[in-house]
Amino acid sequence: MSNLVDHCIPASLTHHATMNLLQGASNVTFSGDTSFTQIGGDYHVEGRNDFDAVLAILSQHVAPGATFNSAERYPPGKCHPGTREAIVNAIVDWINDPAPQFNVLWLNGPAGSGKSAIAQSIAELLWLLYRDKYGGSFFFARNVIGRLDGAKLFSTLAYQLAIHFPTIRPLINDALYSDPALPTKSLDIQFQTLIIDPLSRAENWPTHTPTIIIDGLDECIDSNTQIAILNLVSLSVVEHRIPLRFLIASRSEYWIQDRFKSSPLLTSTRTLSLYDDKDANKDIEKYLVDQFAQIQKKHEHIMSSVEQPWPPAHVIRRFVEEASGQFIYASTVVKFVGFCSDYCDPREQLSILLTSGPHRAAAFSDLDILYKTILSQLPHQRRPVLRMVLGVILLGIDVKALEIFLGVDTGEISLVLGALSPLINIEPDHELHDEKTVKILGSSLIQKGRIRFCHLSIQEFLEDNSRSGHFSVDADQIAKKIMESLFALMVDTFQQKTEIAQHRFSTMRIDIYTTIVNDLTSRFYKCDPKTLSNHLGDLNQTIRAFLSTKHSHILYPEYLAHYLDRIKRSYRSLIGPKSKIDVAEDLKRNIACAGEKIVRYLVVAGRLAVIMPEIICICLTGGLYVDELDDLHQDILSHSGLTPVQNLLDIISVRCFDQSSRGSVYIYPLEPLNDFFLRGSTENLSQWISQATNIVYLCLNSSLDKVEDTRLGNDERP
């Protein structure tokens, strides 16, 4: 940056005098009849024959290390040749568009995904090929003085504009002449007086608006400052319509997302996300192959006899998979293997990475620092909730389970998820937006999205106490607590306790029960089989007592039906792989009897509306065993005139049969839906489900003569 500073300071003004001016010296005099006097924190200018002398004040309030070509950032991280081409081309096309629809472009992505490298590559490309379109750059950095609090952001950008575009330099000089202390004022005053006002009066400004690059906005000191910067940018492009466009790169922190999803940025911003970069794995593979070739060349004196290719293709594939689109992981691997020391043997370094143990963990210390920095944003009092949220994400279950079964406040969960936004991704499930379908199936079946960690390395970090320290997570214990709560809830429900009405389990999606019982019981069994056996024994006694009691009214039959269905589906997981639990067979019989009793009650009570969604739920979430309902259909028939179950399923176009290990026929009434969800296609999905559901309704009302023409054939399936 020093060359830029020298460019604007008159030859007769020494660098030493300039520094003294801003360090409290008084009556520092410049040639050209321009003198500055500092009184307290204010500067006073007398005479201004040399406009550039006034600009010298601004040069002392910039962050020289924040620009793309600063010595402080050398060598900067940038895109490897031949990678990230689609993203870079999209940004360059936007920059070269003479009249873009959006004057702000937000590049977002998870931690370590390469946002700064892309921003650096764009800045270098503009400087080399499209310099008249480069307005300036500012790369934020946490814990780096001058680049962390935003105080020097607009002064630095104004200084670059003055250097690159002489037409605006006198106008910025005029502002500083009127008030030399402007660079010390608040962000809004700096932006208004040093950028907006000069640009509004500039003549002969380029017809093609230059681009300002702001990288790492999330690295700025706090969320309030980040939001303030975004508000000022939106004000400048929407209200003042200044002739600039802004490329902003950041993680998708929730407060940043909120600003971009709200007016006025909502209508003036184009978003590019690295979360869904389909080329990331291919680009990381190319980067690794090229860098390992460089390592071989650098160490050819010790690697001339290494068998080629080195490393083997399966090792490259492993690193690509472990990176999960995270370029910082790939660069960490390369650095450790070939560039951490001139005296390391790359073969030995690679062997360390391929072997579990403390040495491998030490190789990823930079990643550990990144993860700890993000997790440390939450205050200590929220760390227990943080560990629970991290645990359920590791377990692959909905975080709502924490609220339902462990009583964690939903607001606390939201705060933690907000802090985790750089590390997680909410993968949208296939949503059914059709109003009729939602009404029929109920909102509990409409999935809102699954939370996953962006990178596999995060899971490895959290499960290794030596790396994560007080952020380490014991997923088995969290699974045990949730299962114990679920067992207690089952027991209370079968005991028909009225206080169950106050429980929040009615807000949980039906599929969460399946996931909890299927996935968590195996962990429970491994970590504490004796306690699991005790819980199953208590549940069995409770169900037996429920069966021996005559009920004129059953509370919560829907949830009892759900519990029984999930237990039946997860029976082998519950009793363990060796079936050593004493109550196993008795529990199995009691579950079947309880299921009959509940369905019979629902039919007698005329609550067919409860049965129908349950049938649809079973269809959507896996299927059902014919013999599990075979004993029930005669009872159902006697009260509602239903067709026998086999005929009912045939009308819904059952075409897929699988022989289960227990010899029963396993039926998927709506089996084509499974293919749909795997393919990700929703074409005609809502219409098909609605038609199938209508058939179920007609069957339940004994209107079979009305459905003959609506039978779904294979050619009509979506």
N, C-alpha and C positions, 0 to 999 in steps of 0.2 A: 504493500500500500504506500510505501514511502515515495515511490516514483510518482504516484498520483498527488501526494502532498506537495512534493517539490514542484510539480507542474503548475500549481496555482499560487505559490508563494513568490513574491518578487525576489529577484536575485539579491537585493540589498538586505533582505530580511533573513537573518540567520536562523537556523533550526534551534539554536540555544535560546535566542531571544523569544522565539515562538513558544517554547515550552515554559519559559519564565512567565510569559504573559498569563498563562492559565494556571500557574502555580502560586499566584499571589503577588507577583512583582507589580510595582506601580510605576506609572509614567514611562512605560516601554514605548519608544518612538520608532516609527517606521519611516522609510524614505517616501517621497511623494507627498509630503505634507499631510500624512495620515498618522494620527497618534491615538493611542488607547489608554484609558485610565481605569483601573479597577478600584471600585469603592465597595468594600464588603464583598458580596457575591455578584455585583452588577458590573457590566462593562460599559464604558462611555466612549463614543467614537467622535473624534474631531477631525473634520475634513475627510474626503473620500476620493481623492484624485485617482487612487489605484483601487478599483473594485475588487480585484483578486486578493488584496491584502485583507479585506473584510472576510472573504471566504476562508482565510487562514484560521479564523476563529472556529469555523465549522469543522475544519480538518482535525482539530483537537478533541472533538466530541464524537468521532466515529469509532466504530469497532473494526479496526483493520483486519483482525483475524476472522471476521464474519463473511468476507467476500469469497467468491469461488476460487480466486487466484491468489489467496493470501499465503504467505510463508508459514503462518501458524498452522494451517491445515495441510501442509505439504508432507507427503504425497496424499492427495485426497482420494477417498474411495470413489470409484466410478464404474460404470458398466463394463464388463468384459466384452471385448470385440465379438460381435455375432450373437450377443444375448440381449434380451429385453427390447428387441427390435420393434415389436408390435406396439408396445407402450410408448417408446421413444418416438416412433413415427406418428402416433396419434397426437402426442403433445406438440411435435414440430408442425404438423398440419394445422393444429389450432393456432399456433403462433403465426404461421404464414397466412392464415385466412385474413383477408383485408377487412372483412366485416363479420366477425364471429357472432354467433347468436348469444354466446355467454362470454363475459369479460373476466370471469374468474374460473380457474380450473383447479379442482381439489383432487390431489393425488393422495390416496389414503391406503393404509395397509397395516398389518400387524408388526410388532417389534421384530427387527432384524430381517425384514422382507426386501430391503434394498431401496427404500424411498430416497435416501440421501444420495446414493450412487446415481440414481436416475436424474435427480435434480442437478447434480454436479455435471453429468454428461450433457444435459440440456444447456447448462450455462456455457460450457466449453464449446459446444457446437454453435451456439449463437455468437459467441465472441469470435470464432474463427470464420464462420460463413455468413452470418447475418448480423453483423455488429450493430447496424442501425436499428435492429429490433431488440437489442439488449438494453434494458433500462437500469438494471442493478440487481444485486443479490444479497441475501442475508441468511446465513446458516446458523440457527440457534444451536447452543450446546449447553447442557446442564453442567453447572458448577464451573463454568469458564467465565471469568470476569469480562464484562463487556458484551457477552453473547448469551447471558442467561436471564436478564430481567426485562428486556425490551426497551430500556431507557434510551439506548442508542440506535434503535431500529430505524426510525424515520430520519434521524440526522445522517446516518450512514447511507440510506437510500437517496436522500436529497443531495448529498455530496457526490455520489456516483452520477446522478442525473446532471448535475452542474458540470462535471468533467466530461461526460460523454456527449452532452448537447449544449454547445455554447450559447444557443439562443435563449436558454433559460437561466444561464449563469448570472447575468446582471440583475434579474428579478429576485433570485435568492440572495444575492449580495445586498439588494435594497432592503430586504426583510431583516437581514442581520445588521445592516447599518442603523435601522430604526431601533433594533433591540438586539445587541450582541449576545444577550443571555438566552436567546430563544432555545438553543440546544439543551438548556437545563430545565426547560419548562415541561409541563405534563405532555403525555402522548398526543392528546387531541390538539393542543396548541401547536406542537411541533408539526404534526401532519397538516394542519390547516395553513400555517404560515410558511412552512418551508417547501410544501409540495402542492397542495390544492390551490392556494392563491397564486403562486407563480405560474402554474400550468394554465390557470384560467385566463391569464393575461399574456401568455406566450404567443409570439408571432413566428410564423415559418416553422411551426412544430411539424414533425414528420406526419404525413397523412396515414401511415401505417403505425398504429399505436405500439410503442415498445412494451416489452414484458418485464415485470418485476418478479423475481424468484424469491420466495420465502420458504425456507426448508426447516423442518423440525419444530414447527410451532408448538407441539406438545412438550418440547424441551424447555420452553419458556417457563419462568419461575413459578407461576401459579395459574390456576384456571381463570381467575378474574382478569389477569393481564391478557391471557390468550383470547378471552371473549371480547375484551376491549379492542384488541387489534382487529379481530374479525368485524366488529361493529364499525370501526373506522373505515376499513376496506370497503364494506358494503355501502356505507354512506358515500364514499368517494365515487363509486362506480354507478350507483343508482341515482342519488340526488345531484351530486356535482358533475357527474358524467365526465370525469377527468380522462384525458386521452392516454390511459395506461391500462394494461391488462395484468392480472396477477395469477401466477402459478404458486399454489400453496401446497406444501407436502407435510403430512403429519400422520400420526397414528389416529385411529378413530375413537379417541376418548369421547365419552358420551356427551360431555358439554360442548365439544367441538361438533359432534354430529348434530346436536340440537340446533346449533346456529346455522349450519348448512341446510338443515331441513325446515328452517323457518324463514319467513320473508324478512328482509328483501333478498338474502343470499339464495334462497330456494329458487327464485326465478332468474338469477343471474349467474348461476354456477353450473358448470359441467363437472361430473364426478367420474374419476377413473379409480378403480379399486384393484389392489393387488391381492385381495382375498380370493378373487376368482380368476387369477392369471393362469390360463391353461398351459402356457408355455414355460412355466417356472421350472418344472422338473427337467424338461429338455434343456433349458438354459443352464441349469445347475450342472447337469451331466457334461455339457460342453466345457463349462468353466473348470470342472474337476479334471477332465481329460487333458485339457490344454495346460493347466497348472502342474499336474503331475509330470507332464512332458518337460516343462521348464525345470522342475526339481531334478529330473534325471540329467538334464543337460548341465545344471549347476554342479551336480555331484558326480559327474561322469567318471571321475577318478576312482570312485568306490562302487559305482553301479554299472560298470561296463559289462559285467558278467550276469546281471540280473535277467531272469527269464522274461521274455516279452509276451503279451503286453504287461506292463507294470503300472499300477496294480491290476490284477485280473478284472474282467468285466463284472463279475459278481460282487466284487468289493466296491466298485463304482456304484453299482445299483443299490447296494446297502447304504452307502453314504447319501445317495439321492433320496432314498426312502426316509432315512433318519432326518434329513434336512427339512422335509415336508414343506418345500417352497421357501425355506428360510436361508437366504444367501449368507447371513452372518454365520450360520452353522458350517456351510461349505468353506467359507473363508477361514474359519477357525481350524478346520481340518487341514487345509493347505498350509496355513502358517505353522501349525504344530509339526507337521511332517517334514517340511522342507525349509522353513525360513525362521524358525525360532532361535537358531544358533548356527554359526558356521562350523561347529564341531560336533553336530549331531548326525547320526547315521539315519537317513530317511527310512531305511528298511526296519530299523529298530523302532523308530517313532511310529511307523504304520502298524507294526505289531502291537504296540501299546494300545492304539485306538481300537484294534480288533479284539482285544482281550478285556473282559470285565475286571474291574479292580480299582484301587485308589489312584493308580497312575493314569488310567483313562479319565477318571473324574477330574484330575488336575488339568488335563488337556483342555477342558471346557470352562476354565475359570472365568474367562471373559463373558461367556454366556451366563454363568451363575451370577456375576455382578449385574448383568442386565436384568435378569429375573428378580433378583433381590431388590434392585432399585425400584422396579415397578410395584412389587408387593409391599415395599416399605412406605408407599404413599398413604396407606391406611394407618390411622393411629392405633396404638397398642390395644386400646379397649375393644377394637373390632377384629383383632387377630383370631379369637376363637371362632367367630362366624366365618372369617376368611378361610380357616382351615376346613370347616365343615363344607363350605361351598366348593372348595378345591376337591374335597373328598368325593362329593356326589358327582362332580364332573369326571373324576377319575373312574368312578363306578359306572358311569354312563347312564345315570338315571336323572330324572327331572329334578331341578333344584327346588321345585315346589314341594317335594317330599320333605324337605327340611321344615317347612311351615306346617305341613299336615301332620307329620309324625313326631317332630322334635320341638315344635312350638317356637321356631325361630321367626322373629318379626319379618314380615315381607319387605318392609322398608329397609331393614338392615341388609337383607339379601340383595335388594336393588343397588344399594350403595356399594356393596362388595363387587357385584357384577360390573358396575360402572368402572371401578378401579381396575378390574381384570380385562377390560375391553381390548388392550393391546395384545393380550395373550390368548383370547378366545374368539371363536367364530360361531355365530348362531346360524346353523344350517337349516334353511326353511324346509319343512316337510311339505308334502303335496297337499295343499289346502283346497277344500271344496267351498268355493265362494257362492255356489248356487243357493239362493235363499231357501228354496223348497227342500234341498238336500240337508242343509243345516237344520231345518225345522224337524225333519224326519229323524235324522241321526242324533241330533242333540249336539250342543257345542262341545261336550266332553269328548266327542270322537274327533273333533277337528283339531289336528295337531298344530301347535304354534311355532314349533321349531326346536331343534336339539342343539345343545351347547357342547361344543368340542374345543379342545385345545388346538391352537393353530399349528403347533409343532410337537412331534413325538418327544423331543428333547425336554420339554417341560415336564412330562410325566416322569421321565428318568430323573430329573432334578428333584422333583417333589418326593419321590419314593426313596431317595438316597439321603439319609439324615446327615451324612458327612458333608454333603454339598449344600443342602437347603437349610440346615440348622433349625432354628425355631419356626421355619416355614414348612418343615417336613409334615407329611400327612400320613396317618395310619388309616387307610381306607377300610381295612377289615373291621376295625373298631366302630367306624361310622356305619358300616353295613350292619353290624350286630345291633347297634342302638336302634336303627330304623326298623329292623326285623322284630326286635323285642317290642317296640311300640305298636307295630302292625299286629303282632300276636295278641297284645293286650286289647287292642281295638276289636279284633275278632271275638275275643272272649266276651267283652262287654256287650257287643252287638248280639251275640247268641243268647246272652243272659237278659237281653231286652231292657237294658238300663236306659232310663229316659234321658239321662244327661248326654247320651250319644248324640242327641239332636243338636247339641251345641258344638259338636265336633266339625272341623272344617273339611272332612274327607269328601263331602259332597261337591267340593270345588275342584277335586282332582280328576284329571282325565282318566278314563277307564284303562287305557293301555299302560298307565304307570303301575297299576297293581301287578299286571303281568310281568313287567320288567323287574319290579322289586322281588317278587316271589321267585322268578326264574333265575335272576342273576345274583341276588344277594344271599339266597339260602346256601348256595355252594360255598361262598366265602364263610358264612356263619358255621357251616358244618366243619370246614377245615380248621377254623380257629377255635371253636368251642362246641364240639359235638354233644357233650353232656348237657349243656344248657339248652341246646336246640331240642334234644330229646325231651327234656322237662317241659318245655313250652308246648311241644306237640302232644304230650300227655295231658297237660291242662286243657288244651283245645279239644282233645278227644272227649274228655270227661264233660266238658261244657256242651258239646254237640249231643252227647248221649242224653244229658239232662234236658236239652231242648227237644229231643225226639220223644222223651217220656212225658212231656207236658202237653196238655191239650190247649191249643191257642184259638180263641175266637177271633183274635186280631194279632197279626204279626207286625212288629215294628221293623222298619227298614228292610223290607224283603228284597228290594233291588240290590242293596249292598251285600246282603247275605248270599244272594245268587251270584254276585260278582266274586265274592270271596271263594265260594265253593268251586266255581268254574276255574279260578286261577290255581287253587290248590290241586284240583284234579289234573290240570295241565302240567303242574310242576311237581307232581307227586314224587318222582324219582329223585329230584333235587332235594326235596324236603326230607326224605327218609335216608338220604345218603347213598353213595354208590354201592355199599355192601349190605344195605338193608338190615342193619343191626338194631334198629329202633324197635323196641318191644311192641309199641302200639300200632305198628305199621298197618297190618291187615285189618285190625279193628277200626282204625281211623278211616281206612279206605271204604269199608262198609258203611260207616256212619255218615261219611260225606255223601255217599250216593243216596242214602235214605233221607238225609236232610234236604238234598236237592229235590227229591220227589215231593217232600212235604211242602216246600216253599212254592214250587210250581203249581202244585195242586191248590194251595191256598190262593194263589194269584188268579187261577182259573175260576175257582168257586166265587171269589170276590168280584169277578168280572173285570179284573184289571189287566185286560189283554194289551193295553197300551204299554204296560211294563214288560210283558213277554216279547212283544214285537221288536223294540229296540235291542233287547238282549240277543234275539236271534240275529239281527243285523250286525250287532257288535261281534258276535262269535264268527259270523261270516267274514267280517273285515279283519279280525285279529288272529285268525288261524284255522278255524274249522271246528268240527265236533265229531265225536264218536257216535255212530249209529246206535250201538248197544247201550250207550249212556242215556239215550232218550227212548229207547225201544220199550222200556217198562213204563214209560210215562204216557205214551200217546193214547192208550186206551182210556186212561183217566181224563186226559184232556178232551178226548172225543166225547165222553159221556157228559161233559158240561158245556162244550162249545161247538160240537159237531165238526171238529176239524178233521180233515183228511189225515190218514195215517202219515207219520213223519216221512216215510220213504217216498210216498207220493208227493207230499208237499215239496220235498227237496228236488224231486224230479221235475216239477213244474218250474222251479227256479233254474232249470238247465244244469243239473249236476252232470258233469262229464268226466271228472277226474277222480279216480279211486286209487288209494295207496294201501297196501297191506302193512299194518303196523306190526311191531314186534310181538304184540300181545294177541295178534290174530283178529283184531277187529278191523272193520273197514273204516278208514278215516276219510271223511268227506269234506270237500271245500265247496260249499254252495256258490260262492262268488269267487272262485279260484282265479279267474282272469284278472282280478284286481291286483293280485300279487305281481303279475308281469308288468301291469301298468306302472306300479310304484317303483319297480326296478328300472323300467325304461325312462321314467320321469315324464311320461306323456300324460296330459290331462285332457286330451281331445275327446270330446263326447263322454267324459267320465261322469259328470254330474247327471247328464241325461240318462245314461245307462243305469246308474245306481237308483235314480228316482223310479225308473221303469221297473227294476227288479223289486224295489221296496213296495211299489204299488201292488205287484203280484202277491207279495207276502201279506199285505193288508187284505186283499181279496180272498186269499186262502183262509186267513183267520176269520173271515166273515162268511165262510162257506159259500163263496160266490164263484165256484170253480167254472161254472158255465160261462162266466164273463171273461175268463182269462185264456181260453183256448187260442184266441187269435193273437194274444200278446206274448206267447211263449218265445223266449229268447233262444235263437239258434246260434251255432258257432260263428256263422257269417255275420251275425249282428253284434258280436262282442267287440268291444273297443280295441 
